[in-house]
């Protein structure tokens, strides 16, 4: 449906304010279903159709399910999607509107024991019924994840090979791994940094400890899509983080929400919180002196704002509407304009 070839746009306010005129945003939010997961699903569903499957199972924190539901609707596959209890309503509605059957499971994803039990049951059912299990990770769906690697080539081409730093939000680790692998296949590897919520820091925590082992955590983050407290592709991502020369940045939820608000208000980019996590990492890197002013950075904007309407509503409350009688309108307009630019 036109996956990929998403815009790469320069920052017009945030970058210059931080002393950098070479910050760019890769708008994966412009994919057909609103997230980078369309690259994964397009490749994965093509493989399922080629093999003659007519149905599939999936787990999702939101965007994988939204994309899968859309693609299955297009190609006539029945899909059943398991989600956790806190999946954002925007993503849930998108899945259901495309006709997917959604099953909510309390404590799925957030509790390692429940998550392990669910995955064991799903894998057993998948084997017994010969029904594919779709999970956006190399561990489960390498063919689909290979489709995500194209993202790196687009960044390299769009920057004429000049990009120095790429900031990638990390949940399960699949996206990060795909970006690094994509650059490696292209023959040039910039520094690829991993940005993760401090409330669900698996890859970054191990990186900071100089520990090759991923340890499961109890997730406390409110950033939908980045709450993956166990190792799916985290070990793979951790190894590639070392290869790329990148760093790990653990950021607070509030830093992510602040980055989202800044993207909304200063760049006009309508993104969900996870889509602003890379920027939160870039801002941290600038504060710590990791980025030099002449260097070019790309932040991946992984998901559209309609995915998480609650966070958008919270941002909107910062700018409440005004009510005016018709006769008072000129005076109100004058007072508003007198406040000057934002």
MARMAR-945405 format. One record per residue (C-alpha): residue in one letter; x, y, z. Coordinates in steps of 0.001 Angstrom, whole numbers, plus 500000, padded with zeros to 6 digits. Each point is the difference from the previous one (the first is absolute). Layout:
N
AXYZ...
END
This chain:
342
X500000500000500000X502953502335499501X502128499064503002X503350501694500342X501542502979498208X498849502204502868X500984503676500273X503294501095501520X499500503577501152X502317502512501705X499263501382503437X499161503676499702X499856500978503684X501093497299502454X503356499313498353X501024503649499602X498987500752503610X502364497239501127X502804501379497816X499620497543497125X498821500779496479X500416496377498911X497235498168501853X497530498101497836X496859497975500693X499181496793498116X496204499999499938X499121496312500221X496642501270501248X499181500601496315X499786496275499235X496506498772498981X498831498887503461X501987502704501785X503163498255501209X503246498372498897X498409496605500709X498531500132496476X503451499126498662X500020496880502163X496423498963499286X500233500528496229X502917497572499825X498543497537502516X496503499791498502X501459499623496503X501800496917501301X496838498640501671X497995500442496802X502761498347497960X499847497000502352X496217499763499636X498981500924503552X496500501373500558X500321501049503657X502556501093502585X500499500774503674X501876503009501314X501070501772503153X500145503768500017X500303503042502218X498175501870497253X501721500847496745X500776496472498822X496353499102500519X498741503104498199X502208499340497008X499275496269499932X496245500570500195X500138502347497020X502114497668497884X497923496937500891X496854501890499037X501552500773496624X501014496409499294X497115498157501650X501841498406502918X498343499448503352X502089501398502836X499778499692503768X502027502513501988X500938499714503673X500574503318501762X500664501192503529X497446501834502079X501540503443499453X500111500066496198X499045503546498877X496446500356498758X501121501470496683X501978496878499152X497318497667501312X497302501697497928X502197499776496913X500381496235500421X496299499463500559X498933502300497170X501973497849497561X498180496901501271X502596498385502239X498942497965503017X501727501539503029X500543498185503306X501119502013503050X502073498161502608X500567501643503401X503695500380500945X501135498794496579X503294501746499097X500350501741503385X500336496784502042X502817497656498837X498300496884501402X496663500686498307X501771500972496798X502041496803499976X496896497878500574X498147501715497148X502895499589497571X500390496318500901X496302499422499325X500084501964496753X503018498173498654X498484496634500885X496696500931498354X501808501370496958X501865496716499518X496960497797500544X497719501956497673X502670501030497478X498908503604500509X502783502595499723X500843502069503074X500872503570499019X502305501853502398X502086502947498821X503338498462500899X502780498157498199X499569497182502510X496537499224498635X499668501610496566X503380500589498333X498483500406496526X497733502782501192X502756501742501933X502226499971496931X497405502316498478X500771502594502682X503656500147498978X499061502138496998X499588502895502427X503779500342500364X500526500195496258X497471502803499746X501746501968502749X503384499499498341X498666501022496603X498017502939501355X503063501432501749X502387499291497083X501995497790502336X500702502839502425X498045498852503047X502189499682503104X497447499008502651X496701498118499857X497724499873503054X497672497010500258X497299499343502629X500371496543501525X497294497705501314X500628496383499077X503160500844498072X498861498951496527X499891503464498451X503437500883501324X501421496726498677X498423500529496588X501384503526499685X503547498914500835X499800496987497693X498653502184497221X502936502388500310X502460497104500142X498614498588496764X500413503408498412X503673500007500930X500032503075502266X499043500017503674X499411503286501830X499663500062503769X496579498529500742X498773500898503482X497396498088502030X497416502059501885X497871498224502593X497647501045502814X501729499777503362X496870498197501232X500681497105497633X503721500080499398X501213496614498852X502514500724497240X501209503335501382X500348498693503559X502189497127498805X502016502401497836X500617502294502974X501047497044502178X502264498706497243X498046496780500429X499426497673497007X496899498509501648X496507501467499627X498087499842503270X496219500078500140X498498502945501852X496605501030501305X498850502720497645X498735503277501435X500131502133496858X496898501638498535X501531500185496526X497875497648497920X502024497845497648X503221500210501999X498838497891502930X501702496674499275X501536498871503308X501556496731498795X502402498850497314X498535499571496535X502621501682497798X501616501911502858X503116497785500029X500380500450496267X499601503755500341X502506500162502853X502666498280497923X499359502273497024X500101503067502240X503589499159500791X500809499465496320X498564503334498912X501918502064502537X496698501439501161X498920500729503544X497009499064502097X497805502779501388X497421499291502700X497456502838500112X497122500635502384X496395499846498842X499714503729500634X502981500673497758X498250498035497252X496697501829500493X501872503309499987X501706499036496729X496597499080498556X498565503375501010X502968501796498475X499595498110496728X496310500906499944X500504503664500859X503370500812498451X500236497725496959X496387499324499065X500655496250500140X496999498022501269X501523497007501764X499209497590502794X502272499930503080X502124497075498759X500507501968496803X501609502785502024X502275497786502092X502875500295497528X499885503782500325X500082499690503798X503192497982499603X501476502533497570X499329502850502432X501766498024502739X502929499347497677X500283503715499246X499996500849503711X502767497471500610X502125501158497072X499634496823497934X498906501979496930X502317502560498444X498330503011498306X501216499094496515X498811496392500187X496796498769498352X497452498096502067X496810498168499030X497234499203502495X497500497313499041X496384501098500500X498477496548500203X496270500606500484X497218502491499222X498189502120502579X496616498395499388X501408496817501528X499913501410503532X497139502456500308X500362500324503785X503473501492499681X498811502337497260X497081501135502176X502430500704502831X502149502120497694X496914501818498708X498958500975503528X503033502273500111X498222502198497456X496338500250501088X497416501511497704X498570503429500700X496375501128499812X499144503528498891X496876501969499346X499934501421496477X500330503587501230X503099499175502051X501828498223497185X502193502873498699X501329500756503472X500718496332500668X501854499642496709X502103503059500780X500947498677503428X500920496584498590X502197501464497277X501646502284502549X501332496937501807X502457499502497149X501321496817498459X500424496732501851
END
